[in-house]
Amino acid sequence: MPNRTVQRTQTGVRIESSLLKVLKALAEYLDVSLGDLLEGIVLHAFEGKSAFGAETLDAIDKLKAVYGCELTALDSHKLEERSA
């Protein structure tokens, strides 16, 4: 299948700090941009597929430990932002 040409939009998305650190480190580990990583995760999720194999999932677990990210899927939609 040939590459598709797309139009990308710059966005200001708020995301939990330790999760962002893990995503940035994972993008570096996979040698892709953060945007490409997020697009890949979302496109896989939209089709009900996992975006990662066993080796990458192991790397994610290690990065989560390094950056103190204790969040799981059970936390989704249940996070409260700390007041400034």
Helices and strands as residue ranges (DSSP letters): H 17-30, H 34-46, H 54-67, G 73-75
